[in-house]
Amino acid sequence: MRIKSGIFTGIRILYIVLTLFVSYLLIKEYNYITLFTTNNFTSTYSFGKTAEFIIIESLIIFSLVLSIRPTPKSLGIGFILSSIVLPTLFPPVLYNQIFPYSVSLLFYIILIAITIISIPLFAYFGNGIKSQISGVAFSLLIVGVLFQYSISQISSFSQLINDIPYITLHFGNTFAIYSIIMATIGYVLLSWSKKDITVFSSIRNVGLPYILVSFIPGLFYLLFYKSTALSISSILNGLNFTLIFLTVIAIDLLVLIISILFNLKKDLLASLIASIISAIISIPFIFINPIISLEFLMSGSSVIPKSIEDPSKIEKSLFEAISDGRINRANLYLKSLNKLGYSTSRIYCDAINKKECDAIIWLPSKGKIDYLYCANLKNAADCIISKEKIPEDVIGLIKALAQRDKESAERLSGFVISKTQDKNLKERVKAILPSILGLQMNTQQLNISLPSLESWKPELWVNTEIYGYKITQVLGIGGTSYVLLGERDGEKYAIKIPKLSSSRDSKESFTTFVDISKESSKLQEISEKSVNIVKLYGIFIDVNLIKSITMSKNVQLYYQNPPAIVMEYMSGGTAEDLLQNDALYLSSSWKKIVAIISLQIARAIKTIHDQNYVHLDIKPSNIFFSSSPGRFGEEVLKNLSLNVVAKLGDLGSARQVGERFMEYTPQYCGVDQVKYMLEGKGASKNMDIYAFGATIYKLLTREPYNSPSLISYLDKSVEYYLSGNSSYKMYLQTAETEYLKYYQGLRISDSIFENLIKSMTNPDPLKRPNIDSVILQLNTIIKSVS
């Protein structure tokens, strides 16, 4: 049953009208206006009437404030307001001493002013135990003193000095004690902690408030009955006290039972039933005894929700609770949303649209998700990969992604295979991957004779399928990997497979394992942030699988499920390829071409650095072109300005700033990069600046920037380090000396680039410019090159 907010608004108005009507009847019946404008307060009867009026006006105030907004702070306002009315009931202030001017009246005026100011201050700023302690102190030390002086018959300054606060107070002086206690309770409630009460619980918001509020009239009576002529019988006007008491208790128990039965299921319905029951019972008592009617109105008004929950606010609170790790609270929010008609699938889709990653990972554990109900499933895959957490039912999400976004399905599958420790889940993903991508595994590939890892031939993969990609040719063979051309749905992809070796001592095996371990799901996200970075579509790397292949020499496993990285296919070749074209290199446009290519790569490096990563392997062979740039100078310039894009590839080598690494290319890296690598220090952005400067130098001169002797020293240091020989330190020192001498004598024939390259390759890493400065200088060079 869905209860609309208009129903509770109508009930709230009904309670206000009933309270005002009952108030009118009581004032008319007891003739209070006439009573308190006479001087008949010396008799016991008058004091009893005063106490009676205090109870009635308190019930009226409580019923009204709770009908308007039923919260602890509203209840606090009711206590304070009911207490400050008291001094006006005494002749020393209201009748005898208004004329001439009295000190008591002055204190009462101050009391009213301070109370008016203090109520909003405590209500707004009060929040928790510290504020409540302050409220008690404020009530006793300030308000309490003003209460006493306001109701004392102070007629002279000497009497004011002698009448020290609280010295003359005793329980015989019931009215003063009543005012102080009411005010103290009021300020404590006014400073009630501002807890999140978005989740409506019928036990907390219906059962308990109803019972506690119903006891308030009893508190009034206990404060008065010993020192006044007030008695229960005088209030009930002949009604049977036991019967009334049992009726109140019975209604309290009924409301409590309803709230328990409906708790976290039909909480709003419990509130509706409780408020209607109280309203119905109060109506006959209007004509029997309006005071009892007020009590039921006060209790019933306390359970009317201040508002129907706004699902969007609850959902926001849910996402915040999940992010903060407040899971118990998150469960309550989720139940509340479900009650309001928000399915878990709908909430999950909202989390996807808002990129609430923690919620995307948490919600599948709370129920079945209809993933196809959501429009932006790619965000779910991105969140899972970036958070590096695998949610429950990730298989269902992968299947849904396969229907909507095969690229994201592939990336998520590769992530799960790489990261999960659940062998069963890993095998399930591997088993369904070809089918969800709409392809079938080639069963013929399982029954052929295979060479050893050391003599492996990548051509064996041609005409087979790897993770759903049809392999059509071998694009290249590097020092640590093979690059294959794969096709799917008419699109081409570059698939990088690392070389694996069973030899633990070989450099190739060492760098291969480094190459495998360096890949990170975060890099996929980075690759999508710049048009000048080769995109990573999928990473299929299972460390346990690699161990099985290398340690057991399982070539069949390597053939069927090789670790692989699926990348954007760049059909235009590399910058290294351009250097082989004499007509292009010797053309008058070459310098400008180098500057334009360098600027595009600098933008890629900036994106990587902005994400707090270091590429660590910048070189001409890692600069790719989206399509053929052309063969002649003017043609290449034109294509670079129109549709050919230079992109930085091999993002798999990247590491976070400060992270340890084992990656270097001796022709392009600085001595500091190898030194930091061998000493276990973290990656630094200035390592990329050096490699980028060396790359620009190579493009301009066709010669490696690092000298052959420097390259030899760097390789030797790594070789000795890997073999456990401490002599690697000697080679590093020699390399530093060699490079310093080389740098001091370096002269670059092209003066336009000389200052830039020398600054980028400074022996002192701290003196190298950052990538933003490099971009500015490249822009200047482009403008100056004809």
N, C-alpha and C positions, 0 to 999 in steps of 0.2 A: 504494500500500500504506500503510495507516494503522497505525502502530506504537503500541501502548498503553504507558502509563508503567509498568505492572506488569511488562512484559518486561525493561525496564532495571533495575527494582528487583531482579528475580530474578537478573540477571547481576551486579549489584553485590554481592548476598549471596554468590553463587558465588565471586567474586574474594576476598572477605574470608575465606571458609571455606578456600579453597585456600591463601591466604597464611598463615593460622594453621597449617594442616597442614604446609606446607613449613617454616615456622619451627620447629615442633616437631621435625621430622625432622633439621634442621640442628643444632639445639642438642643433640639426642640423639646424632647421629653424631659431632660434633666434641668432645663432652664439655666444652663451654665453662664450665659451672658449676664443675666440678672444677678446670679449668685456671686460672681467674681467682680462685680462693680459695687458691691456693698461692703460694709465694714464688719461683717458677721463672721470673722475668722477666729474668734476667741473660743468658740465652743468646740467640743469634741466632734460634734456632728459636722462642722465646717471642715475640719482637718480630714475627716473621713471622706467627705465629698471631694476635697482636693486630691487625695490619693486616688480616688475613683476616676476623677477627671484625667489624672496623669496616665493611668492605664488606658483609658479610652483614646486620648489624643495620641499616645504612642502607637496603639494598634492602627489608628487611622494613618499615621505617617508611614509606618512600616508597610501597610497594605498598598499605599500609593506608590512609594519608591520602588517596591518590588514588582508592582504591576508595570511600571515604566521600564525598569531594567533589573532583572533578578540576578545580582552578583554580590559577592561579599562586600565590595566597596559600597554598593547601594545600601546594604544592610548597615554598614558603618555610618553612612549619612543619616539613616533613620535613627540610630542610637543617639547621635550627637544632637540632631534637631529636637528629638523628644526631651532631651535633658535641658536645653537652654530655654524651653518654654516655662520651666518651673519658676524662676524668679519673678515672672510677671504675675504669678498667682498670689503673691504676698502683699498685704496692705502696706507694709513699710515702703515698698517701692511704688506699687501701682496706685494706692489711694491716699494714705496718710501723708507721705513725704514727697510727693511730686511737687507740691508747693508747700513750704519753700524747698529750694534745690537741696538734694541730699547726696552724701558721699556714696551711699548704696546704689543710687541710680546711676551715678557716674561709673561705678565699677560694672554695673550691668550693661551700660552702653559700650564700655570697652570690651566686655565679654562678647557681646554680639558682633562687634567689629572684628575682633581677633578670630572668632569662629568662622565668620564669612570668608575671611582671608585664608584661614588654615585648611578649610575643607578642600578646595581645589588643589592647594599645594600638596597636601598629603595624598590626595587621590591620584594626582598625576605623577609625582616623584616617588611616592611610597612603593617599595617593591622588595618585600622580604623581611627577614628577622631584624636587621639593623633598623629599618624604618619603623618597625613595630615597637622596638625598644624606645626609639625616639618619640613615638606617639604616646607611649605610657608616660615618659618623663614630661612631655609637653602637657599632657592632661593633668598630672599631679602637681607640677611646679608652677604652671601658669593658669590653665583653665580652672583647676580645682580651687586655687586661691581666689580667683575672680568669682567663682560660684559662692564661696563662703561669704565674701564681703558683700556680694549682691543680695543675699538673703538674710544678712545680719542687720539689726537695727542700729547702724552706726550713725551717730548724730554729732560726733565731735572728733577732732584730730587726735586728741589724747586717747580716746576709745579705739581709734584706728590702730595706733601704735601698740596698745595693750592687747588687742584682739589678734594675737599672732596666729597665722594660718595653721589649721589642724590641731592646735592645742585644745581648743574648746569643742572640737568635733567629737561626737560619740554617737553610738547607734540609736540613742534616743532622738538625736537630730536626724530623723530618717530622710527628710527631703534633701539635705545637703549631701548625705552619704549617697543617696540615689543618684543625684546629679553627677557626682564624681565618678561613680562606678559606670554609669551609662556612657559618660564621655570617654572614659578609659577604654571600655569595650569598643566604642565607636572608632577611636583613632587606631586601635589595633586592626580592626577590620578594614579601615580606610587604607591602611598600608599593606594590605594583603598582596602577596606575591603575584605578579602579572604572569601567571602560568598560561601556557598555551592550552586553551580549552576548546579548540576547534573540533576535536573528536568528542561527540556527545555520547556520554555513557548514562544510561537510565539509573543505575545505582548511585553514581556520583552526582548527577544533575537532577534527579527526581526523588529517589527514595530517601537519601540522607538529608538533603535540604528541607524536604517536607517535614520530617520528624523533628529536626533541630529547631526550625522556625516555630513549630507548634508548641514548643516548650517555653518560648519567650514570655508569654503572658504569665506563666508560673513564676518566672524570675521577678517580674514586677510585684506580684503578690507577696513573695518572700521578703522583699525589701520593705514592705509597708505594714504587714498585718500585726506585728507586735506593738508598734508605737502609734497606731491610729485606730479609729473606730471602724476601719475598713474590715470587712469579713467577706468570705466567699458567698455566704448567703445573701449579703447586700448586693453583690454583683449579679448573682443568678436570679434575684427577685423571686425566690420561692421555688426555683427549679431544683430538681434532685441533682446534687453535686456528683454522686456516684454514677448516675446515669450519663451525665454529660462527660465525665471523665472517661468512662468506658467507651462512649461514642468516639471521642477524640482518639483514644488508643486504638480502637478498631479501625478507624479510617487510616491512621498511621500505618498499621500493620498491613492493611489492604494495599496501600500505595507502595509499601516496601516490597511486598510479594510481587506486585505487578512489575516493579522496576527490576527485580531479580530475574523474573521469567523473560522479560523483554530485553535484558541488558545486551548491548552490542548486536542486537538482532532487529528489534523494532523499538528503538529508544524514543523516537519522536512520538510514536503511538502511545507509549507509556506516559509521556508528558501530557499528551492530549487527554487521555483518560483521567489522569490524576487531577488535572485542572478542571475538567468538566464535573467530576464527582464533587470536588470542593465547592464549585459554584452552585451546583444543585442543592447540596446540603445547606449552604449559607442562606438560600432564599427563604425557606420556612422560618428560620431563626430570626430573620429580619423582623418578623411580626411577633415572635415569641420572646426573644432577647437579642437585640441588635449587637450587643457586645460579643456574644458567642458567634454571631454571624461574621463579625470582623475577624475573629480568630481564624475561621475557616477560609475567609477571603485572603488573609495574610499568608497562610500556608499554601493555598492554591496558587497564589500569584508568584510564589518563589520558584515554582517548577515550570513556568512558561518560558520556553527558550527565548533568549534575547534576540535570536534571529535564526532562520533556517541556514544551515551550513552552506557556504559557497563552495561547490566542488573544486573550482579552480584554485581557491586558496588552500583547501585541504591538500590538493595535489602538489602544490608548491611546497607545503609543509612536509609532505611525504618525501619529496625529492631531497629536501634539506636534511631530513632525519636520516635518510639512507646515506647521504654523503658524510654526515657527521658520525655515522656508526651507531646511531640510536635505534637499534633494530626493534626493540619492544614498542617504542613509540611509532615506528614505521608500520608495524603490524596493525596497530590501532587505526592509523590513518587509512591503511588499505581497506580494512573492514568497513570503516565509515564510508569510503568512496563506493565500495561494493553495494552497501545499503542504499546509496543514492542513485544506483543504476549505472555506475561506472564499472564496466568489466575490467578484469586485469589486462585483457588484450588492448582495450582502449587506452588505459593508463600507459601501457608499454609503448603504444604508438605515439602518445604525447611525449613520452620520454625520448623517443627517437627524434621527433621533430625539434625538441628543445636541446638535443644532444646531452641529456642527463646520463652520462656514462655509467655511474654507479647504479642508477636505477635500472638501466638496460641489463646490467649483469645480475642484479638481485631479483628482479621481478619473475623471471622464468622459474625460480625456485618456489614461487607461491601459487602456481597453477598453470594450466595449459594455456599457451599463447597462440592465437591465430595470427601468425606472422604476415600472411597475405592481406590481412586487414590494414596493414601499415603501408604508407606510401614511400617512405624514405629509408628502406632497409639498409642502404649503403652506410648510413650513419651508425647503425648497430654494429656492422662489421668493423668500421673505423674505431669505434669506442672499445670494442673487445680487444682489438689489436693494440691500440695505444695504451690501454690499462694493463695489458698482458694478463688478463684473467678470463678463464673459460667458464661461461655460465652453464647451468643445466639446460638440457635439450638443445645444445648447440647444433645437433644433427638436424633438428627441425628447422632451425634458422638457415642452415646451409642449403637445405632443400628448397626453402622459399626463395632464397637469394638466387638459386640456379634458374628459377623461373623469371626473375626480375632483372638480375644483374650478375651475369656469369663471371665477370671480372672480380666482383666482390666475393662471390662464392669461392672462387679459386684462391683469392688472398686469404680468406678466413680458413679455408681447408688447410692451406699450407701452414698457417699459424698454429692451428690445432695440432697438426702432425709434428710440428717443431717443438711445441711447448708442453703438451700434456704428458703427464706421467702415468696416465691411465692407459694401459696397453690395449684394453678392450675398445675404448673410445678411439684410439689411434687406428686400430685395424678397421673399425666401422667406417671411419672417414675415408681411409684408403680404399675400402671396398666400394663405397658409393660414389666416390669422386668421378670415375669415368661415366657412370650412368647419369648422374645429375647434370653433367656437362653435355649429355646427349651423344656420347661416343662409347665405343666398345673396345675393350682391351684386345690386342692382337695375340691370340692364343698360340700362334705358330712360333712366336719369339721364345717360347719356353723350352723348345726342343732343338737347340742348336749348340754346336761346340764353341766354347768361348775361350779366349786367350787369358793369360794372367793379367793382374792389375798393372804390372810393370810394362807389359807389351800391349796394352789395351789399344784398340782402334775405334775411334768415335764413329766411324762409318757404320759400325754395327747397329747403331740406333736409327740410321736412315730407313725410312719406310715402316718404322714402328711408331707406337704411341707412348708418350711420356706424360703422365698426369693429364690425359685428354688432349694432348697436342700431337698432331701428325708431324713427325720429323721428316723434312724433305732434303736437307743437306747440312753439311758441316761448314759453318761460316769461318771458323778459325781455330787454331790451337795455340794457346799461350803457355807460359811457363808453369802455371798452376791450374789451368782449367781448359775445358773445351767449350766452344760456343756453337750451338746448333740453331738451325732455322726451323721453327715450328709453325704450323698453321692450324687455325680453328675458325670455323664460320667465315671463311674467306679472308681472315685477317692474319698477318704475319707477326711472329714474335721471336725475339732472340732468347735462347735458353742456355744459360751458363751452368755447366756441370763441372765440379772440381775434379782434378786428377786425384786419384786415391792410390796409395802405395802401402804395402805391408811392411816396408822398411822403416823402422823408427829413427834411423840415423841420417837418412837422406834429407837434404835441404828441401827438396821438392815436397816430401811428405810433411815436413815442418810447416812450410808456407801454406800447404793445402789445408792443414788443420786450422791454421790461423784464419785462412780465407773462409772456412766454414763457420767457425765460431764467431766471426765478426758480424755476421748478418743479424739484423735486428728489425723487428716489426715496425719500430719507429721510423726507420728509413723509408718505408713505403709511404708513410704520411708525408715525409719531407719531399719525396720525389714528385708529389702532386702539387707542391706549393710554388713551383717555378716552371715556366715553359722551357727554360734552358737546362733542365735536368732530365736525364733519361728516366722514364717512369719504371717503377718496379711493380709488376702485377701480381706476383706470387712468389713466396719463399717456401720451398718444400725441403726442409732440412731437419732430419731426425738424428740427433747425436748418437743415440743408441744404435740406430741403423748403420751409421758410419763405423762405429766400433765393430759391429758384426761383420761388415764388409772387409775391414782392414785386418782385424785380428784373426778372423777365420778364413780369410782369403776367399770370401763368398762372392765370386764373380757373377753368379746367377742373380743374386740379390742386387748387385750393382747394375746389372743389365736391366732388370725389371723395375726397380725403384731407386734410381740414382738420386742423391741429393741435388736439388736444382733451384735455380733462381730464374723466374720468367720476367723478361724485361721488354721494354718497347723496342721494336725492331727499327734500326736506323739504316735506311737503304743508301744513304749518301756517303758512306765510308767515314774515314777519320781525318783529322788534321795531319796525321803522319802520312796518309796517302797523298795529300795535296803536295807535300814536300817532294814527292817523287816526280812531279810534273814540272820539267824545266821551263816550258813555255809560260807556265803560271808563276813559278818562283822568280823568274828573271823579268817579269813584266813590271811596268812602272806602277801598277796598282797594288803590288804585293804588300807594301808597308801598310797601306790603308786597309787591305783585307785582314792582315794580322791584327791591326788595331780594332777592327769591328768584331772579329772572332773573339779577341781577348775581352772586349767589353761584355759580350754576351756570356762568356764563361765567368767573368767577374760577378755578374748578377747571380749566376748559379751559386757561386761560392758565398756570396752575401746571404742568400737564403739559408744555406747550410750553417753558416756561422751564426745567423740570427736564431737558429734553433739550438744553439750551443753545441754544435757538432763540428768536427774537423774531418775533411775528406781523406787526407793522408796519402793520396795516390794521384795527384794531378800531373798529367803528362799528355803529349800530343795524341798518343794512341787511345786516350780516354776522352778525347774531344770528338764527338760524332756530329753528323749532319742528317737532318730529317729526310732530305732527298739530295740528289746529286747537285753540288754547287756549280758545276761547269768545269770547262777545261782552260778557259782564257781569262785574263785579268778583268776586263770590263764585264764579261758574262758573269763571273763570280760575284763581282760587286753588285750587279743588278739583282742577281738571285738572292743574295744575302739581305738586300733591302726589301725584297718582295715576299718570297715564300719559303726560303731555305733558312732553317734555324740551327744554330750551333748549340749543342747540348753536352753537358758534362756527364759522363757515364761512370760505371763501376762504383756506384754509391755504397756498395756493400763493404768497401774498405773503411767507411767512416766510423768514427768513435766520438763519444761525448767528450767535451773538454774536461781534461783531468783524468780521463779513463786510461788505464794501461792498454798498450797496443803492441802488436808484433807485425807491423807493416812498413815496408820501405821499398823504394825503387832507387838504387844507388845513382843512376844518371841524373835524377831530378831532386833528390832530398838533401837537406842540409845535414851537416855533421851533428847538429844538436838533435835532430830527429832520431838518428841511430843511437846517439848517446842516451837520450831519454828512454828509448825503447829497451836498451840493454840494462839500464839502471832501474827499470820498473817505474819510471815517472810517467805522468799523464800526458795525453795529447794536448797540443797547444795550437791556437789558430795561426800563429806566426810560422808554423811549419808549412801550412798551405801557401802562405805568401811567398816563401822561398821557392817551393815547387812551381808555383805559378810564374814567378819571375824566370826560373830556369826554363820553363815551357815557352815563354815568349821569346827568350833568347834562342831556343832551338828553332822556332818558327822563322826567326829573322836570319839566322846564320846557317841553318842545316847542321850545325855542330852541337854535340852535347855540352851543356853548360859545365857540368862537373868534369874535371880532367880525368884521364885514364888512371893516373896514379891515385887520385882521391877515391875514385870508384873502387880500386883494388884494396885500399886501406879499409874502406867501409865494409866491403865483402869479407875481408879477412877478420875484422873484428867480430862480425856476426858468426862466422864459421867457428872461430875459437870459442866464442861464448857458448854456442850450441854444443860444443864438444867438452865443455866444462873447464877449458883452459883459461886461466886468469890473464894470459897475455893479451886478451882482447882489449884491455885497458891501454896497453902500450900502443896498439894500432889506432885506437881512438885519439890518443894524444898526438900521434904522428899525423893523423888526418886533420886535426884542428890546426896544427902548425902549417901543414901543406896548404890548407884552404886559405888561411890568413895571408900567406905569401902570394897565393894565386889571386886573391881578391884585391890586394894592394896594387898588383901590376895589371889588373884587368882594364882593358880599353875596348870600348864597343864602337865600331866604325859608324854606326848610325846614332848620331848625337841626339836625335829626337827621343829615342827610347833609353839612352844610356843612363840618365839620372833615375828613371823609374826602375830599371832592372837592378842597378847597383843598390838602390835603397831597399828593394824587395829581398835581395840576397845578402844583406848585411850580416857579417859573422855574429854580431850581437843580436839575438832574436828580439830583444826589447826595443831595438832601434828600427825595426822594420815597420812600415806603415800598415794600418788596418785596411780592410777591404774597401771601406767607404772612400778612403783617401786614394786608393788605387783606381777606383771607378772615376773619381774626379779627374785624375791625371790622364786616364785613357780618353775621356771625353775631350780634354784639351788637345791631346795628340791627334784625335780624329779630325778636329777642326783645322789643325795646322798642316796635316798631310794633304798634299794636292792629289 
